[in-house]
């Protein structure tokens, strides 16, 4: 007996739930859990179905393709633990949170490696028995440095690449190699305060809440599809440094939550937005 998750998104039409569930029944697959959503603004249907049984993936997906409307997408995903590579610079809070949650099973994930452009986090990572690769950017062009980063990341064949406060802008080549697979934490409630030093920007504006945004990376800086966001309240007593300190807890919780949703196959990416079921 296996468990798998079926993700379906397609143009909306009558009877889609019935068609999909009938095909599951035809293949003697038990539906453990099912969620669906219709984006009426774009007439798009989304459905996440947890299944258990004996799978013949090829014939099951063939039957689905015959039943679904033109322009449909479907994925049948195994329940095997996913692999990630984490990229870091110097800050430890987001990385440490993921390491601990992977260690205690809160996050069902295999951390294949951590790659950093500084070596300051190597000792922390190696305490968990995980390889750490230090690839310095000093003396290299951005393209030369990224070529080394790409070669290191690709050798682990990760399902996702997690930017745990990796403070360098990725080139279009890097993003294209891992399309919809790169998850970033931005220390601001996007779309406000994009780019560098968002806490200083927030301080100058006198904001009353600060937040963090976990999102997929695209070539548009800090404008990729948002997975999750979180905020805390601040007031006039907070300096920019106070905001940055308080924001670390928000950053790590938002990133871990987003990673958990992605690892559980709950996130659809559609028109620079996400649907989470």
Secondary structure as GFF3:
##gff-version 3
##sequence-region A 1 277
A	DSSP	beta_strand	2	11	.	.	.	ID=ss1
A	DSSP	alpha_helix	16	26	.	.	.	ID=ss2
A	DSSP	beta_strand	30	39	.	.	.	ID=ss3
A	DSSP	beta_strand	44	53	.	.	.	ID=ss4
A	DSSP	alpha_helix	57	67	.	.	.	ID=ss5
A	DSSP	beta_strand	73	78	.	.	.	ID=ss6
A	DSSP	beta_strand	82	88	.	.	.	ID=ss7
A	DSSP	alpha_helix	93	103	.	.	.	ID=ss8
A	DSSP	beta_strand	109	116	.	.	.	ID=ss9
A	DSSP	alpha_helix	122	126	.	.	.	ID=ss10
A	DSSP	beta_strand	131	134	.	.	.	ID=ss11
A	DSSP	alpha_helix	142	154	.	.	.	ID=ss12
A	DSSP	beta_strand	160	163	.	.	.	ID=ss13
A	DSSP	alpha_helix	172	177	.	.	.	ID=ss14
A	DSSP	beta_strand	182	186	.	.	.	ID=ss15
A	DSSP	alpha_helix	198	205	.	.	.	ID=ss16
A	DSSP	beta_strand	209	216	.	.	.	ID=ss17
A	DSSP	beta_strand	226	233	.	.	.	ID=ss18
A	DSSP	alpha_helix	240	263	.	.	.	ID=ss19
A	DSSP	beta_strand	267	270	.	.	.	ID=ss20
A	DSSP	beta_strand	273	276	.	.	.	ID=ss21
###
